[in-house]
Structure formats: C-alpha cells, structure tokens
Amino acid sequence: MTDLDSPQAIHTLVNAFYERLLNDPLMRPVFMETAQIRIEDHLPTIEAYWRKMLLGEQGGYTRHMVARHAAVHAKGPLRHEHFERWGQHFHQTLDAHFQGPMTDRAHVLADRILANLERWLTRSTTSPVP
C-alpha cells in the first residue's frame, strides 16, 4: 500500500471515499439533495482541501469550510449520525487503500475536523450568536 503523500494518492482517496459516501443511503441525500453538490465541481475542491491539509499546497483551496457546512446545516440539520458515518467511511477508505505517516496524519486530521465541525454547528444552532 502507498501513503497519502502525492496529489495522485489524494485523488484516489477522494474518489474512493465519495464512491462510498454516495452509495450510503444516509449520506447520499445530504450531498445530492440538501447540499445539491455538482460532483464534477465538488471532487476537485475536496482534493484541493486535502492537498492543502496533507501536502501543504497553497492557493488551491480558498473556501471557508465551516461556512459551507453551516449553510448545508441550515437547509437540513446535520446530525451526530452524519458525522459518525462520514468518519467511518473516511477511515475505512484510508485503511483499504493507504498506509504510512501521511495516512496516519489524515486519520488524526479527519477526527479533529469532524469533532470541531460538529461542535461548532451544534453550538451555532443551540445558542444565539452575539
């Protein structure tokens, strides 16, 4: 198995991961109905995000991830089970295709991102913003 240490490896990760997500009856509606993503536009954006996070590439990903997810959450609330399932698919995809230090980093980053995003969205919907 290879590590997540190249743009091609990240491309493979994103495609395999989204194949899993979009075949999951809990997750597909979040992406295709609530968020209404155009997969051909979404995948390159996600690849750029992970290239930035793992390879340190600058300039490819410039969007505000929390704001994007907050907009989706406002349309159809993301529940704990969505975050949990996303994490399961992500970790299973990593385990099936990759191993090495960057893969280990991706596991840690994914858990941190999920926890922070879920905490932020929950807080933002349960307490008023000053």
N, C-alpha and C positions, 0 to 999 in steps of 0.2 A: 504494500500500500504506500501511497505517496502522502506527503504533507501538504498543507494548505499554504504553500509558500510561493505561489505564482498566480498570475491572472487566469491562466487556463484551469488551474485547480479550483479557483474560486468560481469560475464559470460552471464547472462540473458540479460543484456543491449547490449553487443556486438553482440550476436546472433540476437536479435530482430532488432537492428539497421542495421546490414548488410542484413538482410532479406528485409528491406525497401529499402536500397541503391541498392541492386542487382535486385530489381523489378522496379526500376526507369529507364525509357528509356534514360534519360540524364546521369545518373550516372553509370549505368552498364558498358557501353563501357570504361569509364575511368579506372575502376578497372580490367575488364576482358580482354580488348583489349590493351589499352595503357600501363597500369602498368603490365598487364599479371600476376596478383596475382594467387597464388595457395591458394584457400580459406582455405584448411585444415592447411596450414602453416601460413596464414595471421591472422586468428582469434586469435590463441593463442598469437601472437605477440601484437595484439591490446589489448587483455585482460591484458597482462603484462604491457603495457603502462598505461592503466587506473588504474591498481592496484598500480603502482608507483605513479601516479599523485594523486590518492584519498586516498590510504591506506598507502602510504609511503614505500611500499615494495622496497627493494633494490636488485639489481642483476638480476631481471627478464627481464627488458627492457634495452638494452645497445646500441641500434641503434641510429643513428643521423637522427632524424625525418625530419629536413629541407633538408638535403642532399637527402634523399629518395624521397621527394616530388619534389625537383629540378630536379632529374633525370626523373621523370614522366613528369614534366612540359616541359622538353627539348624534349621529344618524341611527346607530344601533349599538347599544352598550356592549362593550367587550367585557365578558365575564371571566372569572378565575379559570374556568374550564377552557376558555380560548387560549389563555396564556400557557396553561399547563400543556395543552395539546400541541401548541406551537413548539414549546420546548422539547416535548417528546419527539416530534418529527425532526427537529433540528439535530438533536443529539443522536438519534438513530441514523440519520443521514451521514453525520460525521463518522460514526462508528462503522458504518458499512463501507465507506469509501476512503477514509483517511486515517493517518496516524502520524504523530510527531509533535514537536514543540508548538508549532503554529496551530495545529489541530487542538491541542490542549488549551491554548490561549482562546480559541474560538469557543470552546465549551464554557470557559470561565466568563468570557465577554457576553455570551448569549444569556447565561443565568443572571448576570448583573443587569443587562439591558432589560430583560423581562421583569425582574423584580422592581427596578426603578420605574419602568413604564407603567406597570400595574399599580404601583403605589401612587404615582402622580395622577393617573386617571381616576383612581378611586377617591383620592383626596379632592381632586377638582370637581367631582360630582357630588360630594357629600358636604363640602364646606364652602361658604361663599368666598370669593376672591375679593380682597380689599380694593 
